[in-house]
């Protein structure tokens, strides 16, 4: 009964040859977010949750831009104490590629 109700979709898959049978690649991409939702409940406070979101966003932006997040973070934290306040945006992972 399950297969018969989805016969049209199965037929499209069989006829085309290039459509994926499942959506595992998409599920694998969103898995960290789904797992993180449960972990983020224990950020300690709303402020802690906001800080965690900022750090998570920066690290993922570094990774999406082809940088090693740990190396980028280490480099940024080493530069931060002596970096001019008005130029802090230059330390963001988007600028690290320039």
Secondary structure, DSSP 8 states (H G I E B T S, - for coil): -HHHHTHHHHHHHHHHSSS-SS-HHHHHHHHHHHHHHHHHTTSSSHHHHHHHHHHHHHHHHHHHTT--HHHHHHHHHHHHTTS-GGGGGGGSTTTTT-
